[in-house]
Amino acid sequence: YRFPSIAELFVKTNVGSLSIYPDSVLKPERGWSAELGIKQGFMIRDWKGYVDVAVFQNEYSDMMEFTFAQWGNPVTDPLFGFGFSSVNIGNTRIRGVELSVAGEGKLGEKTSLRILGGYTYLDPRLVSFDSTWLAKTDTANVLGSAKSDFLKYRYQHTAKIDMELNRPKWMIGASIRYTSFMEN
C-alpha cells in the first residue's frame, strides 16, 4: 500500500513560479510484486564470477503518479495554472527480465580486473483507466506524449557495464550505461 500524503491531498504550494496542486480525491495505491530468479557461480582457471537471471512482475491498482498539466486557474495562478499534481492513473502492470554477469580475475602477476554487466528489459503498461482523473484534465497531459499505454518516464531497455583495473598502488575504473529512447 502507498497512501497519499497530507501534502498531496490538501496543500497547494509554489516552488518559484511553479505550482504544486493538491488532489483531494487521490486514492491509495495497492500493489504486489513477484520475482523469480536463478544465480549460478562459475570458475574458469583464476577467474570467478556469477550469472544471475530474474523475471519480475509488479501490479498496481490506482497507481499514483506526479503529473504536469493545467490544474489551476489560468487567469489568477502563475504559469496560467500549469503545474504538478499527484493523480491516480489507473491499474498498471510492469513486467521485465534482468540479466547480470559479474566476474573478477588476474591479468598477469600484479593486475586484477573486476567486471559487472547487466541488461534489463521492462514492459510497463497501463492496464485500465480511472475515469475520475480523465474529467480533471486532458488525456494527453496526463498520459504523456505516447499514443500507447506505455507508462511515463521509463526506459524499455537498459544496459550497463562497470570495470575496475587494480594494481598495487593505483586503481582505475569505468562505467558505461545505455538507455533506450524514452517513449513517453
N, C-alpha and C positions, 0 to 999 in steps of 0.2 A: 504494500500500500504506500502511496505517496499522497499526503493530504495537502491541500493548498495552504500556503502561509497566510497569516493575517494581512501582510502587505499585498499579496496577490489578490486577495478578496476585496480589500477596502481602502487601500492607500493610493492616492494619486500624488506623484512626486515628479520633480524635474531634475535632470542632470544637464546643467547648462540650459539650452533651449529645447532639449529633447525631453519629451514627457513619457512617463510610465503610468499607465492607466490601470485601475482595478477592474476585476471581473467578479461581481458579487454572486454570480450563478455558477462559478467554477466548481466542478465536482472532483472528488478524489479519484486518482487513477489506481487501478488494481492491475496486477500482472503476475506472471510466473515465468520462470526461466528453467531451461534444461540444457545440459551439456553432456556429451558422451565423447570420450577420447581415449587414445592409446599412446603410451610413451615407451619407446624402445631405446635402450642404450646400445652403444656399439663400441668396438675397439678394433682399430686397424693399425698394426705394428705399434708405434709410440703415440698414435692418435686415439683419442677417446671423445665420445660425444653422445648425442641422443637425437632422435627424431620424434616429434610429437604431432599428432593429427587429432583434431577435435571438430565435431559438428555441434551446432548450438541453435536454439530457438528461444525467443522471448516473445511473449504475447501480452498486450496491454489493453485494458478496457478504459475508455475515456482518457486516453493519453493526454497529458498536459504539455503544451509547447509555447515557448515565449515567441510571440509573433508581432511583426511590424505591419501596421495598417493604419487607417484613419479611424481612431477610436474616439477622438474628442470633437469639440465644436470647431468647425473650420473658420469661424469668424472670430472667436474670442481666445482660443488656445494657440500656443506657439506652434509654428510649422504647420498651420492650417489643420491642427488636430491629429497630425500623424505622430505616431509613437509606438511604444511596445505595450503588450498586454499578454498575460498568460491565458490561453484558451484550451478547451477540450477539443481535440481534433478528431476524436472517434476511436475506433478499435484499430490496433496496429499489430503487425507480425514482423519480426525481424529474424531472419534465418541466415545461417552462414557456415563457412568452413574455414578452419585455420590450420596452417602447416608451419611448424617451426623446426629448424635444424640448428644444432649448436655443436661445436667441436673445438678441441684445443690439442696442440701437439708441438713438437720441436722442429725447428728449421736449423739444422746444424747443431753445434755444441752449446752455444750460449743464447740462442734466439728462440723464443716461443711465439706462437700465433694463436689467438682466440678468435673464433668467428661465431656470430649469431645471426641467423637469417630467418625471415618469415614472410608468409603471404596470407592475406585474409580476403575472402570473398564474402560480401554482405548483400543480402536481398531484403531491404527494409520497405515494407509496403503498408499503405492504409488498407484496412480490411472493410471498414464501414464508416459511415459519416454520422455525426450527431447534428441534426438539423437546427438545434438551438444556436449554434455558433454561425451557421450559414446565414441566419437572419441578421446577425450583428454587423457583418462586413461582406465585401465582395469576395467570391471564392478565390480569385486569382491571388489576392494579397495573402490570404490565409494558407492556401495550399502551396504557394510559391510559383516558380516560373515554369515548372514542368507541366506537360499536358497528360501526365500519368499519375498513378497512385504512389510513386516513389517518394519516401519521406524526405523532408528538407535537411540540408546541411550534412549529408552523409556521402561517403565515397563507396562505390561498389567494389573497387579493387584497391588494395593497399599492399605494398611490398617494402621490406626494409632489410638492410644488412649492416651489421656493426662488426668492425675488425679492429684488433688490437695487437700490435707487434711489441714484444718486450725484450729488452736487453738488460744486462746487469745494472747500468747506470742511467738508462732512459727508457721511455715508452712512448709510442705514437699510436694514435687511433683515428679511425674514420667511421662515419656513419652516413648512410645514404638511405633516403626514404622516397618512395614513389606513391602518389595517389592518383587515381583516375580522375577524369573530369567530373565535377560535382553537377549532377543532372538537375538538381533542384535546389 
